[in-house]
Amino acid sequence: MSPVQSPRPALAHRLRALRETQWPEAGITQAQLAQALGGARPLSISLISSWENTDKPVAPPNRRLEAYATLFATRRSLDGAALRVLPVDQLTDEERARRDELLQELMWLREGGGFVPPGSATDIWTFDADQNITIVCARLPEKYRAHLSYADPDSADFVSLYTYADPDALIELFGHIRSRNPENNVKFCTSDELAADDYTSHLVLLGGVDFNSVTRTVIERVKLPVQQVPRKADAEHGGFLVEENGDSKLFEPKLDSREHLLEDVAHFYRDESPFNRKRTVTVCNGMYGRGTLGAVRALTDVRFRDRNTAYVRERFGDLESFSIISRVPVVGGQGLTPDWTLEENRLHEWPEAAG
């Protein structure tokens, strides 16, 4: 596991990340933040810079952290002519809950919490600087890409991403991990392109055992009471089989009589890597693509990632290994982000609650 960083650099890193990556398209500057936090008496840009300086950080007073939490609790802070901090009594119930979670996190960092190692972190996708991260997808089987000229290397129109399974999950996760780890080398490849040294980096595996051979290899090497039952051509849709205390249960996707997907099943699994105990392996998997995307978005979707991360931290504590199987409802053909704080969305959790 990675060493815990000292608290104030961790807080400085988080404050900068809020400004730069919470709403990256807004391009919030230190000057805009100084104006918003100061209100009628704008703060100096140098003060904001000192709070974000990880080399020689200055911890903001509690009332400024309260303002940070209020501002970044709602996208409505961007409405109007200038960035602004809304009055707390104008926040919706959801925004107030988000504010409380964020304020708790910032105060925790200020008082010495630091970064917890990946697996139970403030942000589970934040890794120590200079550690390589490799996202591994399956290559889409030939029968599914044979008719696509864009997937043919001999075609002038060839685009390599058309040969990837789960490209929507890949795009979602690659962008998020890059934004959280700007100093790290983050790469993605298909399972057949994985180099020897990639195995000993932080591994993030997208997709299941039927297509992704690396997922299959990892699952065979770890102690996890969850197995994926692959889909079959004879209308068997497979599922995730859990075996505990002599009992077994299969969690299956739901389809209607016309084979339209109504609900997928997502599996998120984090553990110490079997190839390098100082690195992690993470599996984001589903029985169909919308399940895999749901497993990813549970911890990247801005509307749900903080509450789901807080749930993981509360539920599993500082455990290195944990697994969550959840529902992914499909509405209008779109998979919805699972909210792990709702009991009905969590189908299975492993291991038992920490402590």
C-alpha positions as CSV (number, residue, x, y, z in Angstrom):
1,M,0.0,0.0,0.0
2,S,1.1,3.5,-0.7
3,P,2.3,5.7,2.2
4,V,-0.1,8.2,3.7
5,Q,0.8,11.7,2.7
6,S,1.0,14.6,5.2
7,P,-2.3,16.3,5.7
8,R,-1.8,19.8,4.3
9,P,-0.3,18.8,1.0
10,A,-3.2,16.4,0.6
11,L,-5.7,19.2,1.3
12,A,-3.9,21.5,-1.1
13,H,-4.0,18.8,-3.8
14,R,-7.8,18.3,-3.2
15,L,-8.5,22.1,-3.3
16,R,-6.7,22.5,-6.6
17,A,-8.5,19.4,-8.0
18,L,-11.9,20.9,-7.0
19,R,-11.1,24.1,-8.9
20,E,-9.6,22.4,-12.0
21,T,-11.5,19.1,-12.4
22,Q,-14.9,19.5,-10.6
23,W,-16.3,21.3,-13.7
24,P,-13.3,21.2,-16.1
25,E,-15.2,22.8,-19.0
26,A,-15.8,25.9,-16.8
27,G,-12.1,26.6,-16.5
28,I,-12.4,28.2,-13.1
29,T,-9.3,30.4,-12.4
30,Q,-7.8,31.3,-9.0
31,A,-8.9,34.9,-9.6
32,Q,-12.6,33.8,-10.0
33,L,-12.4,31.6,-6.9
34,A,-10.8,34.5,-4.9
35,Q,-13.7,36.7,-6.0
36,A,-16.4,34.1,-5.2
37,L,-15.0,33.1,-1.8
38,G,-14.4,36.7,-0.7
39,G,-17.7,38.1,-1.8
40,A,-17.8,41.8,-1.1
41,R,-14.2,41.7,0.0
42,P,-12.4,39.5,-2.6
43,L,-9.5,37.4,-1.5
44,S,-6.1,37.8,-3.0
45,I,-5.0,35.4,-5.8
46,S,-1.8,34.7,-3.9
47,L,-3.9,33.5,-0.9
48,I,-5.7,31.0,-3.1
49,S,-2.4,29.9,-4.6
50,S,-1.0,29.3,-1.1
51,W,-3.9,27.0,-0.3
52,E,-3.2,25.0,-3.4
53,N,0.6,24.9,-3.1
54,T,1.5,21.3,-2.3
55,D,5.2,22.2,-1.6
56,K,4.5,24.8,1.0
57,P,0.8,24.7,1.7
58,V,-1.2,27.0,3.9
59,A,-4.3,25.5,5.4
60,P,-7.5,27.7,5.0
61,P,-9.5,28.5,8.1
62,N,-12.6,26.5,8.7
63,R,-15.0,29.2,7.4
64,R,-13.2,29.2,4.0
65,L,-13.5,25.4,3.8
66,E,-17.2,25.8,4.5
67,A,-17.4,28.2,1.5
68,Y,-15.5,25.8,-0.7
69,A,-17.9,23.0,0.2
70,T,-20.9,25.2,-0.5
71,L,-19.6,26.4,-3.8
72,F,-18.6,23.0,-5.2
73,A,-21.8,21.3,-3.8
74,T,-23.9,22.7,-6.7
75,R,-23.3,23.5,-10.3
76,R,-25.6,26.5,-9.8
77,S,-22.6,28.2,-8.4
78,L,-21.7,28.8,-12.1
79,D,-25.0,30.4,-13.0
80,G,-25.1,34.1,-13.5
81,A,-22.4,36.6,-14.5
82,A,-19.8,35.4,-12.1
83,L,-18.9,32.4,-9.9
84,R,-20.6,32.7,-6.6
85,V,-21.2,30.9,-3.2
86,L,-25.0,30.4,-2.7
87,P,-26.5,30.9,0.7
88,V,-26.7,27.5,2.4
89,D,-30.5,27.9,3.0
90,Q,-30.9,28.0,-0.8
91,L,-29.4,24.6,-1.4
92,T,-31.6,21.7,-2.2
93,D,-31.6,18.6,0.0
94,E,-29.3,16.8,-2.4
95,E,-27.0,19.8,-2.6
96,R,-26.9,20.2,1.1
97,A,-26.0,16.5,1.5
98,R,-23.3,16.9,-1.1
99,R,-22.0,20.0,0.8
100,D,-21.9,18.1,4.1
101,E,-20.0,15.2,2.5
102,L,-17.5,17.5,0.9
103,L,-17.0,19.7,4.1
104,Q,-16.4,16.5,6.1
105,E,-13.8,15.4,3.7
106,L,-12.0,18.8,3.6
107,M,-12.0,19.1,7.4
108,W,-10.7,15.5,7.6
109,L,-7.8,16.4,5.3
110,R,-7.1,19.7,7.2
111,E,-7.0,17.9,10.6
112,G,-4.5,15.2,9.4
113,G,-6.4,12.6,7.4
114,G,-4.2,12.8,4.4
115,F,-4.7,10.6,1.4
116,V,-5.8,7.1,2.3
117,P,-4.2,4.4,0.0
118,P,-6.2,3.6,-3.1
119,G,-9.0,1.1,-2.2
120,S,-10.5,3.2,0.5
121,A,-9.4,6.7,-0.6
122,T,-11.1,10.1,-0.6
123,D,-11.0,9.5,-4.4
124,I,-10.5,5.9,-5.3
125,W,-9.0,6.8,-8.6
126,T,-6.2,9.0,-7.1
127,F,-2.8,7.3,-7.1
128,D,0.6,8.3,-5.8
129,A,2.6,10.5,-8.2
130,D,4.9,8.8,-10.8
131,Q,3.1,5.4,-10.5
132,N,2.0,4.0,-13.9
133,I,-1.7,3.2,-14.5
134,T,-2.8,0.8,-17.2
135,I,-6.4,0.4,-18.4
136,V,-7.0,-2.9,-20.1
137,C,-9.9,-3.6,-22.5
138,A,-10.8,-6.7,-24.4
139,R,-10.4,-6.6,-28.2
140,L,-13.8,-6.8,-29.8
141,P,-14.1,-10.3,-31.3
142,E,-13.7,-10.5,-35.1
143,K,-17.3,-11.6,-35.7
144,Y,-18.5,-8.3,-34.3
145,R,-16.2,-6.1,-36.3
146,A,-15.8,-8.0,-39.5
147,H,-18.4,-5.7,-41.3
148,L,-16.7,-2.4,-40.0
149,S,-14.2,-0.9,-42.4
150,Y,-13.1,1.4,-39.6
151,A,-12.0,-1.8,-37.6
152,D,-10.0,-3.2,-40.5
153,P,-6.3,-2.3,-40.3
154,D,-6.0,-2.6,-44.0
155,S,-8.6,0.1,-44.6
156,A,-7.7,3.7,-45.1
157,D,-10.5,4.5,-42.6
158,F,-9.0,2.4,-39.8
159,V,-9.6,3.7,-36.3
160,S,-8.1,1.5,-33.6
161,L,-10.7,2.3,-31.0
162,Y,-13.3,0.5,-33.1
163,T,-11.5,-2.7,-32.3
164,Y,-12.0,-2.2,-28.5
165,A,-14.8,-3.7,-26.4
166,D,-16.4,-1.3,-24.0
167,P,-15.1,2.0,-25.6
168,D,-17.7,4.1,-23.7
169,A,-16.4,2.8,-20.4
170,L,-12.9,3.3,-21.5
171,I,-13.4,7.0,-22.6
172,E,-15.3,7.8,-19.3
173,L,-12.6,6.2,-17.1
174,F,-9.5,7.3,-19.0
175,G,-10.5,11.0,-18.9
176,H,-11.3,10.8,-15.2
177,I,-8.1,9.0,-14.2
178,R,-6.0,11.4,-16.3
179,S,-7.6,14.4,-14.6
180,R,-7.0,12.9,-11.1
181,N,-3.4,11.9,-11.8
182,P,-1.9,14.6,-14.1
183,E,1.7,13.7,-13.2
184,N,1.2,9.9,-13.8
185,N,1.6,7.9,-17.0
186,V,-1.8,6.6,-17.8
187,K,-2.2,4.3,-20.8
188,F,-4.8,2.0,-22.3
189,C,-4.5,-1.0,-24.4
190,T,-6.3,-4.3,-25.3
191,S,-5.5,-7.4,-23.4
192,D,-3.5,-8.9,-26.2
193,E,-1.3,-5.7,-26.3
194,L,-0.3,-5.8,-22.6
195,A,3.4,-5.7,-22.1
196,A,5.2,-7.5,-19.3
197,D,5.9,-4.3,-17.4
198,D,2.3,-3.3,-17.6
199,Y,1.3,-6.2,-15.4
200,T,3.1,-4.7,-12.5
201,S,1.6,-1.2,-12.8
202,H,-1.8,-0.3,-11.3
203,L,-4.1,-2.4,-13.4
204,V,-7.7,-1.3,-14.3
205,L,-9.6,-4.1,-16.2
206,L,-12.7,-3.3,-18.2
207,G,-15.0,-6.1,-19.2
208,G,-15.4,-9.7,-18.2
209,V,-13.9,-13.2,-18.5
210,D,-15.6,-14.0,-21.8
211,F,-13.7,-11.3,-23.8
212,N,-10.9,-9.9,-21.5
213,S,-8.3,-12.6,-20.8
214,V,-6.5,-10.4,-18.2
215,T,-9.7,-10.2,-16.2
216,R,-9.9,-14.0,-16.3
217,T,-6.2,-14.3,-15.3
218,V,-6.6,-12.0,-12.3
219,I,-9.9,-13.5,-11.0
220,E,-8.2,-16.9,-11.1
221,R,-5.4,-15.7,-8.9
222,V,-7.3,-13.9,-6.1
223,K,-9.5,-15.1,-3.3
224,L,-12.9,-13.7,-4.3
225,P,-16.2,-15.5,-3.7
226,V,-17.6,-14.2,-7.0
227,Q,-17.3,-15.9,-10.4
228,Q,-18.6,-14.6,-13.7
229,V,-20.8,-17.1,-15.6
230,P,-20.3,-16.2,-19.3
231,R,-23.2,-15.6,-21.6
232,K,-24.0,-18.4,-24.1
233,A,-25.5,-18.5,-27.6
234,D,-28.5,-20.5,-26.4
235,A,-30.2,-17.4,-24.8
236,E,-28.5,-18.0,-21.4
237,H,-27.5,-14.5,-20.2
238,G,-25.0,-15.6,-17.5
239,G,-24.5,-13.6,-14.4
240,F,-22.3,-13.3,-11.3
241,L,-22.2,-16.4,-9.1
242,V,-21.6,-15.9,-5.4
243,E,-20.6,-18.8,-3.2
244,E,-20.5,-18.3,0.5
245,N,-21.0,-20.6,3.5
246,G,-22.0,-23.4,1.3
247,D,-24.7,-21.4,-0.5
248,S,-24.6,-20.1,-4.0
249,K,-26.6,-17.4,-5.8
250,L,-26.6,-16.2,-9.3
251,F,-27.2,-12.5,-10.0
252,E,-28.5,-12.2,-13.6
253,P,-29.3,-9.4,-15.9
254,K,-33.0,-8.9,-16.9
255,L,-34.2,-8.8,-20.4
256,D,-37.8,-8.7,-21.8
257,S,-39.3,-11.2,-24.3
258,R,-37.8,-9.3,-27.2
259,E,-34.3,-9.6,-25.7
260,H,-34.2,-5.9,-24.8
261,L,-32.0,-5.2,-21.8
262,L,-34.0,-3.9,-18.8
263,E,-31.4,-4.2,-16.1
264,D,-27.7,-5.1,-16.2
265,V,-25.5,-6.3,-13.3
266,A,-22.3,-4.5,-12.5
267,H,-19.3,-5.8,-10.6
268,F,-16.7,-3.5,-9.0
269,Y,-13.7,-5.2,-7.4
270,R,-10.5,-3.6,-5.9
271,D,-7.6,-5.6,-4.5
272,E,-3.8,-5.7,-4.1
273,S,-2.4,-6.7,-7.4
274,P,-1.4,-10.4,-7.6
275,F,1.5,-9.3,-9.8
276,N,2.9,-6.5,-7.5
277,R,1.8,-6.1,-3.9
278,K,2.6,-2.4,-4.0
279,R,0.1,-1.8,-6.7
280,T,-3.6,-2.3,-7.1
281,V,-5.9,-4.1,-9.5
282,T,-9.4,-2.9,-10.2
283,V,-12.1,-4.7,-12.2
284,C,-15.1,-2.9,-13.6
285,N,-17.3,-5.5,-15.2
286,G,-20.8,-6.1,-16.3
287,M,-22.7,-8.9,-18.1
288,Y,-23.3,-6.4,-20.9
289,G,-21.6,-3.1,-21.8
290,R,-24.0,-1.0,-19.9
291,G,-23.1,-2.9,-16.7
292,T,-19.4,-2.3,-17.3
293,L,-20.1,1.4,-17.8
294,G,-22.2,1.5,-14.7
295,A,-19.4,0.0,-12.6
296,V,-17.1,2.8,-13.9
297,R,-19.6,5.6,-13.5
298,A,-20.4,4.7,-9.9
299,L,-17.1,6.4,-9.0
300,T,-16.7,8.9,-11.9
301,D,-20.2,10.4,-12.3
302,V,-20.1,13.8,-10.6
303,R,-23.6,13.3,-9.2
304,F,-22.9,10.0,-7.5
305,R,-19.1,9.6,-7.1
306,D,-18.7,11.4,-3.8
307,R,-21.6,9.6,-2.0
308,N,-20.5,6.2,-3.4
309,T,-16.9,6.8,-2.4
310,A,-18.1,7.9,1.1
311,Y,-20.1,4.7,1.3
312,V,-17.1,2.6,0.3
313,R,-15.0,4.3,3.0
314,E,-17.7,3.8,5.7
315,R,-18.5,0.2,4.6
316,F,-15.1,-1.2,4.1
317,G,-12.8,1.1,6.1
318,D,-9.1,0.6,5.2
319,L,-9.6,-2.9,3.7
320,E,-7.4,-3.4,0.7
321,S,-9.9,-5.8,-0.9
322,F,-13.6,-5.2,-1.5
323,S,-16.3,-6.1,-4.0
324,I,-19.7,-4.7,-4.8
325,I,-22.3,-6.2,-7.2
326,S,-25.0,-3.7,-8.1
327,R,-28.0,-3.2,-10.3
328,V,-27.7,-1.0,-13.4
329,P,-31.3,-0.1,-14.6
330,V,-31.6,0.5,-18.3
331,V,-34.1,3.2,-19.3
332,G,-34.5,4.3,-23.0
333,G,-31.5,2.2,-23.9
334,Q,-29.3,4.0,-21.5
335,G,-27.7,2.5,-18.4
336,L,-28.2,4.5,-15.2
337,T,-25.4,5.2,-12.7
338,P,-25.9,2.9,-9.6
339,D,-26.3,4.7,-6.3
340,W,-24.5,2.4,-3.8
341,T,-26.0,4.2,-0.8
342,L,-29.4,2.7,-1.7
343,E,-29.7,-0.8,-0.3
344,E,-31.9,-2.1,-3.1
345,N,-29.2,-1.3,-5.6
346,R,-26.5,-3.4,-3.8
347,L,-26.9,-7.1,-4.7
348,H,-23.8,-8.4,-2.9
349,E,-20.9,-7.0,-0.9
350,W,-17.7,-8.6,0.1
351,P,-16.2,-8.9,2.7
352,E,-18.2,-8.2,5.8
353,A,-18.3,-4.6,7.1
354,A,-15.0,-3.3,8.5
355,G,-14.7,-3.2,12.3
